Amino acid sequence: MTRTRVLIAGAAGRDFHNFNLVYRGREEYEVVAFTATQIPNIDGRVYPAELAGSLYPEGIPICPESELEELIRKHEVDEVVFAYSDVTHEHVMHIGSRALAAGASYRLISPADTMLTSTKPAVAVCAVRTGSGKSQTTRHIAALLRESGKRVAVLRHPMPYGDLTKQAVQRFEHYDDLDAADATIEEREEYEPHLAEGNLVFAGVDYAAILDRAEQEADVILWDGGNNDTPFVRPNVHVVVVDPHRAGHELRYHPGETNLRMADVCVVNKVDSAPQEGIDAVLDSIRTHNPGARIVLAASPYHVEGDAGAIAGKRVLAIEDGPTLTHGEMTYGAAVLAAKANGAAELVDPRDSAVGSIAQTFEDYPNVGALLPAMGYGRKQMDDLKATIEATDADLVLIGTPIDLRKLIDFDVPALRVTYRLQEVGEPTLADVLAEHGLIGNKALV
């Protein structure tokens, strides 16, 4: 039998999921390699045989995306599959053009072919860009489900940056579970806020096994998407968050536009801080490209945990969520807003003080201005982040990340934390939408 030779272009997440659902165990295909990008230190690894299956006794190599053409020629690749998220449509086709020119066909796999079907009702929260407000939306929906008496299992989009075999199925209930898993800053930013509110979190690599485990403990599955990727679980309700600060991006980024067109509900977030023309533009996009979607308007007010008056007159270092600033292309977040609103004397520019991998981040993402992205994909990068914070000589640090960095990094500078919460504006609300779909209230699905 002639086998189709496949190369999967990814970033340690969607690529593994696509392999598991579409290619694993199928003798008509041979996946010769994964390529890796976006996340530091994820290439040079191997997708292990324990996860890859009996057809791959040596596992599958994970190589840098820069080697795409060389890999196509070396392995006589028939087909390149694009499998990562939050990139422009132009970027998708640049990779496609490289594949085509090197002699391979180019493929995008339908979300319908990569969504698992749960035995329990499922809600998916996705977005058109990273940093749109998925996290607070997911927590808000989880609270509504819990208040309705449901046991909720949050399935988080994968972030397998460590030992893939050990991370095949991960369950987090307590903070100690994060320590035991040696979770990175990026992982903790997504998991900790859920744990603080009493949500059970599952993640890892093998989502069929993850979903099976979660179904044993939950009445409702809540998919917490990553970047702007499509759901891994087929939802009864698909909620997509849209960001009017980046109006137009909902039609220019992959697979965010797919989410926009698939959505049952579009949450237009940040209406308290976005310009009216941005709000009008994204509303027009929704009504034009998905006229059947319900629209929920929401604000994202920030809250300073501690004495906000301490900000006045200080030289402030603003630390914001790393992925939102880097490939998410946002230029500020909650920390910057809090600094400006509470009379900071200035925002300290950390770029000249940046150390190691943090300095490299500023070089790779020149759009990041006078604020510090909280990059922490491993211990070395956390150490670089700590050294950068201490080298800035700021009077005060404002932590605008989803977790309190002080729990992970000891630094001597006084600090306050700034957080977001979702606040719905007008009607319908997300509670209304969940009730309409029978997920809460008298018609709740069981």
C-alpha positions as CSV (number, residue, x, y, z in Angstrom):
1,M,0.0,0.0,0.0
2,T,1.3,3.5,-0.9
3,R,1.2,5.7,2.1
4,T,0.6,9.5,1.9
5,R,3.6,11.2,3.5
6,V,2.4,14.0,5.7
7,L,4.2,16.9,7.5
8,I,2.2,18.8,10.2
9,A,3.1,22.5,10.7
10,G,2.2,23.4,14.3
11,A,3.1,24.9,17.6
12,A,2.7,22.1,20.2
13,G,-1.1,22.0,20.5
14,R,-3.5,21.8,17.6
15,D,-0.9,19.9,15.6
16,F,-0.8,17.0,18.1
17,H,-4.6,17.0,18.3
18,N,-5.0,16.8,14.6
19,F,-2.5,13.9,14.4
20,N,-4.3,12.0,17.2
21,L,-7.8,12.4,15.6
22,V,-7.0,12.2,11.9
23,Y,-3.8,10.3,11.4
24,R,-2.9,8.1,14.4
25,G,-3.4,4.4,13.7
26,R,-4.2,4.9,10.0
27,E,-1.8,2.9,7.8
28,E,-2.6,4.9,4.6
29,Y,-0.7,7.9,6.1
30,E,2.8,8.3,7.3
31,V,3.4,11.5,9.4
32,V,7.1,12.1,8.9
33,A,7.5,15.1,11.2
34,F,5.9,18.1,13.0
35,T,7.3,21.5,12.6
36,A,7.2,24.0,15.5
37,T,7.0,27.8,15.8
38,Q,5.6,30.6,18.1
39,I,6.6,29.0,21.4
40,P,10.3,28.9,22.4
41,N,12.1,25.6,23.0
42,I,9.4,23.2,21.6
43,D,11.4,22.1,18.6
44,G,14.1,19.5,18.8
45,R,11.8,17.2,20.7
46,V,10.0,14.0,19.6
47,Y,6.3,13.2,19.7
48,P,6.7,10.0,21.8
49,A,5.9,6.6,20.6
50,E,3.6,6.1,23.7
51,L,1.3,8.8,22.1
52,A,2.0,8.3,18.5
53,G,0.9,4.7,18.4
54,S,2.3,1.4,17.1
55,L,3.0,2.7,13.6
56,Y,5.6,5.1,15.0
57,P,7.9,3.0,17.3
58,E,10.5,5.7,17.3
59,G,8.0,8.5,17.7
60,I,7.8,11.5,15.4
61,P,10.5,14.2,15.2
62,I,9.6,17.9,16.0
63,C,11.7,20.2,13.8
64,P,11.9,24.0,13.4
65,E,9.5,25.5,10.9
66,S,12.5,27.1,9.2
67,E,13.4,23.6,7.9
68,L,10.1,23.2,6.1
69,E,11.4,23.0,2.5
70,E,14.3,20.8,3.5
71,L,12.0,18.4,5.3
72,I,9.6,18.2,2.3
73,R,12.4,17.3,0.0
74,K,14.2,14.9,2.4
75,H,11.1,12.9,3.2
76,E,9.4,13.3,-0.2
77,V,6.4,14.8,1.6
78,D,3.1,14.6,-0.3
79,E,1.0,16.9,2.0
80,V,1.7,19.7,4.5
81,V,-1.1,20.3,7.0
82,F,-1.3,23.7,8.7
83,A,-2.2,23.3,12.3
84,Y,-1.7,26.4,14.5
85,S,-3.5,29.5,15.3
86,D,-3.6,33.3,15.7
87,V,-1.8,34.2,12.5
88,T,-2.9,36.3,9.5
89,H,-4.5,34.8,6.5
90,E,-1.5,36.0,4.6
91,H,0.8,34.0,6.9
92,V,-1.2,30.9,6.3
93,M,-0.6,31.2,2.6
94,H,3.0,32.1,2.9
95,I,3.5,28.7,4.6
96,G,1.3,27.3,1.8
97,S,3.4,28.9,-0.9
98,R,6.6,27.5,0.7
99,A,5.0,24.0,0.7
100,L,3.7,24.2,-2.8
101,A,7.0,25.5,-4.2
102,A,8.8,22.6,-2.5
103,G,6.6,20.1,-4.1
104,A,3.9,19.3,-1.5
105,S,0.2,19.8,-1.5
106,Y,-1.2,22.0,1.3
107,R,-4.2,21.3,3.5
108,L,-6.4,22.8,6.3
109,I,-8.4,20.2,8.2
110,S,-12.1,21.0,8.8
111,P,-13.0,21.7,12.5
112,A,-15.8,19.1,12.0
113,D,-13.1,16.4,11.6
114,T,-11.2,17.3,14.8
115,M,-14.1,17.9,17.3
116,L,-14.7,15.1,19.8
117,T,-18.3,14.4,20.7
118,S,-19.0,14.4,24.4
119,T,-21.6,12.3,26.3
120,K,-22.3,15.4,28.3
121,P,-23.6,18.9,27.3
122,A,-20.7,21.1,26.2
123,V,-20.1,24.8,25.9
124,A,-17.1,26.2,23.9
125,V,-15.5,29.6,24.5
126,C,-13.3,30.7,21.7
127,A,-12.2,34.0,20.2
128,V,-11.2,35.9,17.0
129,R,-7.8,36.9,18.5
130,T,-5.8,36.0,21.6
131,G,-6.3,38.6,24.4
132,S,-10.0,39.2,23.5
133,G,-11.2,38.1,26.9
134,K,-11.9,34.3,26.7
135,S,-10.6,33.7,30.2
136,Q,-13.0,36.0,32.0
137,T,-15.9,34.9,29.7
138,T,-15.2,31.2,30.5
139,R,-15.0,31.9,34.2
140,H,-18.3,33.8,34.0
141,I,-20.0,30.9,32.2
142,A,-18.6,28.4,34.7
143,A,-20.1,30.4,37.5
144,L,-23.5,30.5,35.9
145,L,-23.3,26.7,35.4
146,R,-22.2,26.1,39.0
147,E,-25.0,28.4,40.3
148,S,-27.4,26.2,38.4
149,G,-26.2,23.1,40.3
150,K,-23.9,21.7,37.6
151,R,-20.5,20.1,38.1
152,V,-18.2,21.8,35.6
153,A,-15.1,20.4,34.0
154,V,-13.0,23.0,32.2
155,L,-11.1,21.5,29.3
156,R,-8.3,23.9,28.5
157,H,-6.6,24.2,25.0
158,P,-3.3,22.3,25.1
159,M,0.0,23.9,26.3
160,P,2.3,20.8,26.4
161,Y,5.7,22.4,26.8
162,G,7.3,19.7,28.9
163,D,7.4,15.9,29.0
164,L,4.7,15.0,26.5
165,T,4.2,11.5,27.9
166,K,3.7,12.8,31.4
167,Q,1.4,15.5,30.1
168,A,-0.9,13.1,28.1
169,V,-3.8,13.6,30.5
170,Q,-3.6,16.3,33.2
171,R,-6.1,17.0,36.0
172,F,-5.8,20.1,38.2
173,E,-8.0,20.6,41.3
174,H,-5.6,22.3,43.7
175,Y,-2.6,24.7,43.5
176,D,-0.4,21.8,44.6
177,D,-1.3,20.0,41.4
178,L,0.3,22.9,39.4
179,D,3.5,22.5,41.4
180,A,3.5,18.8,40.9
181,A,3.2,19.3,37.1
182,D,5.9,22.0,37.1
183,A,3.5,24.3,35.3
184,T,4.9,27.2,33.4
185,I,3.7,30.8,33.8
186,E,1.7,30.4,30.6
187,E,0.0,27.3,32.0
188,R,-0.6,28.8,35.4
189,E,-2.2,32.0,33.9
190,E,-4.9,29.8,32.4
191,Y,-5.4,27.3,35.2
192,E,-5.0,29.2,38.4
193,P,-8.0,31.6,38.0
194,H,-10.2,28.5,37.4
195,L,-8.9,26.8,40.5
196,A,-9.4,29.9,42.6
197,E,-13.1,29.8,41.7
198,G,-13.6,26.1,42.3
199,N,-13.4,24.8,38.7
200,L,-11.9,21.5,37.9
201,V,-9.4,21.8,35.0
202,F,-8.2,19.2,32.5
203,A,-5.6,19.6,29.8
204,G,-2.7,17.8,28.1
205,V,-2.1,16.1,24.8
206,D,-4.6,13.2,24.2
207,Y,-8.0,14.9,24.3
208,A,-10.0,11.8,23.7
209,A,-8.6,10.4,26.9
210,I,-8.9,13.8,28.6
211,L,-12.5,14.2,27.6
212,D,-13.3,10.6,28.9
213,R,-11.7,11.4,32.2
214,A,-13.6,14.7,32.5
215,E,-16.9,13.2,31.7
216,Q,-16.5,10.9,34.7
217,E,-16.6,13.9,37.1
218,A,-18.7,16.5,35.4
219,D,-22.3,17.3,34.3
220,V,-21.1,19.9,31.7
221,I,-17.9,20.2,29.7
222,L,-16.6,23.8,29.3
223,W,-14.1,24.2,26.5
224,D,-11.6,27.0,27.3
225,G,-10.0,27.8,23.9
226,G,-6.5,29.0,23.3
227,N,-5.4,31.8,21.0
228,N,-8.2,32.0,18.4
229,D,-8.4,28.2,17.7
230,T,-11.5,26.3,17.0
231,P,-13.0,23.9,19.7
232,F,-11.6,20.4,20.2
233,V,-15.1,19.4,21.6
234,R,-18.3,19.7,19.6
235,P,-20.3,22.3,21.5
236,N,-24.0,22.6,22.2
237,V,-23.3,26.3,22.4
238,H,-20.3,27.9,20.7
239,V,-19.4,31.3,22.3
240,V,-16.9,33.5,20.4
241,V,-15.3,36.6,21.9
242,V,-14.7,39.6,19.6
243,D,-12.4,42.5,20.4
244,P,-13.4,46.0,19.2
245,H,-9.9,47.3,20.0
246,R,-8.7,45.3,17.0
247,A,-11.7,45.8,14.7
248,G,-11.2,44.1,11.4
249,H,-9.0,41.4,12.9
250,E,-12.0,39.1,13.1
251,L,-11.8,38.8,9.3
252,R,-8.0,38.8,8.8
253,Y,-6.7,36.1,11.2
254,H,-6.8,32.3,11.1
255,P,-8.8,30.5,12.4
256,G,-10.5,33.5,14.2
257,E,-12.7,34.2,11.1
258,T,-13.8,30.5,11.1
259,N,-14.9,30.9,14.8
260,L,-16.8,34.1,13.9
261,R,-18.7,32.3,11.2
262,M,-19.4,29.2,13.3
263,A,-20.5,31.0,16.5
264,D,-23.8,30.6,18.1
265,V,-23.1,33.6,20.3
266,C,-20.7,36.5,19.8
267,V,-19.5,38.4,22.9
268,V,-18.4,41.9,21.9
269,N,-16.1,42.6,24.8
270,K,-14.3,45.7,26.1
271,V,-17.1,48.1,25.2
272,D,-16.2,50.2,28.2
273,S,-12.7,51.1,26.7
274,A,-13.0,50.5,22.9
275,P,-13.8,53.4,20.5
276,Q,-17.3,53.5,19.3
277,E,-16.2,53.1,15.7
278,G,-14.4,49.8,16.7
279,I,-17.6,48.5,18.4
280,D,-19.7,49.5,15.3
281,A,-17.2,47.8,13.0
282,V,-17.2,44.4,14.8
283,L,-21.0,44.5,15.1
284,D,-21.2,45.0,11.4
285,S,-18.8,42.1,10.8
286,I,-21.0,39.8,12.9
287,R,-24.3,40.9,11.3
288,T,-22.8,40.5,7.8
289,H,-20.9,37.2,8.2
290,N,-23.0,35.4,10.8
291,P,-26.4,37.1,11.0
292,G,-27.9,34.2,13.0
293,A,-25.5,34.7,16.0
294,R,-26.8,36.1,19.2
295,I,-24.8,39.2,20.3
296,V,-23.9,39.9,23.9
297,L,-22.2,43.2,24.8
298,A,-19.7,43.1,27.7
299,A,-17.3,45.4,29.5
300,S,-13.9,44.3,31.0
301,P,-13.5,46.7,34.0
302,Y,-10.1,46.4,35.8
303,H,-9.7,46.1,39.5
304,V,-6.6,47.0,41.5
305,E,-6.1,44.5,44.3
306,G,-4.8,46.7,47.1
307,D,-4.3,50.5,47.5
308,A,-4.8,52.0,44.1
309,G,-3.7,55.3,45.6
310,A,-0.2,54.0,45.9
311,I,0.2,54.3,42.1
312,A,0.0,58.1,42.1
313,G,3.4,59.7,41.4
314,K,5.2,56.4,41.0
315,R,7.5,55.3,38.2
316,V,5.6,52.1,37.3
317,L,6.6,49.0,35.4
318,A,3.5,47.5,33.8
319,I,3.6,43.7,33.3
320,E,1.0,42.3,30.9
321,D,0.1,38.9,29.6
322,G,2.9,37.7,27.3
323,P,1.0,36.1,24.4
324,T,-1.5,38.9,24.2
325,L,1.3,41.4,23.6
326,T,3.4,39.2,21.3
327,H,1.5,37.3,18.6
328,G,-1.7,38.9,20.0
329,E,-0.4,42.4,19.0
330,M,-2.2,44.3,21.8
331,T,-0.2,47.3,22.9
332,Y,-1.5,47.5,26.5
333,G,-3.6,45.8,29.1
334,A,-5.0,46.1,32.6
335,A,-1.7,47.3,34.2
336,V,-1.2,50.1,31.7
337,L,-4.9,51.2,32.1
338,A,-4.6,51.2,35.9
339,A,-1.3,53.1,35.8
340,K,-2.7,55.9,33.7
341,A,-6.0,56.2,35.5
342,N,-4.4,56.4,38.9
343,G,-1.8,59.0,38.2
344,A,1.5,57.2,37.7
345,A,4.4,59.6,37.0
346,E,5.6,57.5,34.1
347,L,5.6,54.0,32.6
348,V,9.2,52.6,33.0
349,D,10.5,51.2,29.7
350,P,12.0,47.8,30.3
351,R,13.6,47.3,26.9
352,D,17.0,48.5,27.7
353,S,17.1,46.5,30.9
354,A,15.8,43.2,29.3
355,V,17.8,40.1,30.0
356,G,18.3,36.9,27.9
357,S,15.1,35.5,26.4
358,I,13.1,38.6,27.4
359,A,15.5,40.8,25.3
360,Q,15.0,38.3,22.5
361,T,11.2,38.7,22.9
362,F,11.4,42.4,22.4
363,E,13.6,41.9,19.3
364,D,11.1,39.3,17.9
365,Y,8.1,41.5,18.6
366,P,9.0,45.1,18.1
367,N,5.3,46.1,18.5
368,V,5.7,45.6,22.3
369,G,6.3,49.1,23.7
370,A,7.2,50.4,27.1
371,L,5.8,47.5,29.1
372,L,6.9,44.0,30.0
373,P,5.4,40.8,28.5
374,A,5.2,38.1,31.2
375,M,6.9,35.4,29.2
376,G,7.5,32.2,31.2
377,Y,7.6,29.0,29.0
378,G,10.2,27.5,31.3
379,R,12.4,28.1,34.4
380,K,15.1,29.8,32.4
381,Q,12.7,32.3,31.0
382,M,11.2,32.9,34.4
383,D,14.7,33.7,35.7
384,D,15.2,36.1,32.8
385,L,11.9,37.8,33.7
386,K,12.9,38.2,37.3
387,A,16.2,39.7,36.3
388,T,14.5,42.1,33.9
389,I,12.0,43.3,36.6
390,E,14.8,44.0,39.1
391,A,17.0,45.8,36.5
392,T,14.3,48.3,35.6
393,D,14.6,50.3,38.8
394,A,10.9,51.0,39.0
395,D,9.2,52.3,42.1
396,L,6.2,50.0,41.7
397,V,5.2,47.0,39.6
398,L,1.7,46.6,38.3
399,I,1.0,42.9,37.5
400,G,-1.7,42.7,34.8
401,T,-1.3,39.0,34.2
402,P,-4.0,36.4,35.0
403,I,-1.9,35.1,37.9
404,D,0.0,36.8,40.7
405,L,3.6,36.5,39.5
406,R,4.7,37.0,43.1
407,K,3.8,33.4,43.8
408,L,6.3,32.2,41.3
409,I,9.0,34.9,41.2
410,D,10.6,36.6,44.2
411,F,11.4,40.2,43.3
412,D,12.1,43.1,45.7
413,V,10.1,45.9,44.0
414,P,6.7,46.7,45.6
415,A,3.9,45.4,43.5
416,L,0.1,45.5,43.1
417,R,-2.0,43.2,41.0
418,V,-4.6,44.3,38.4
419,T,-7.3,41.9,37.2
420,Y,-10.2,41.9,34.7
421,R,-13.8,40.6,35.2
422,L,-16.5,40.3,32.6
423,Q,-19.5,42.6,33.1
424,E,-22.4,42.2,30.7
425,V,-24.1,45.3,29.3
426,G,-27.8,45.1,28.5
427,E,-29.5,42.1,27.1
428,P,-29.3,39.3,26.1
429,T,-26.9,38.1,28.8
430,L,-24.9,34.9,28.7
431,A,-27.4,33.4,31.2
432,D,-30.2,34.1,28.8
433,V,-28.3,32.3,26.0
434,L,-27.4,29.3,28.2
435,A,-31.1,29.1,29.2
436,E,-32.3,29.3,25.6
437,H,-30.0,26.3,24.8
438,G,-31.3,24.3,27.8
439,L,-28.0,24.4,29.7
440,I,-29.3,26.2,32.8
441,G,-32.8,26.7,34.2
442,N,-35.9,24.5,34.0
443,K,-35.0,23.0,30.6
444,A,-31.4,22.2,31.6
445,L,-29.9,19.3,29.7
446,V,-28.7,16.3,31.7
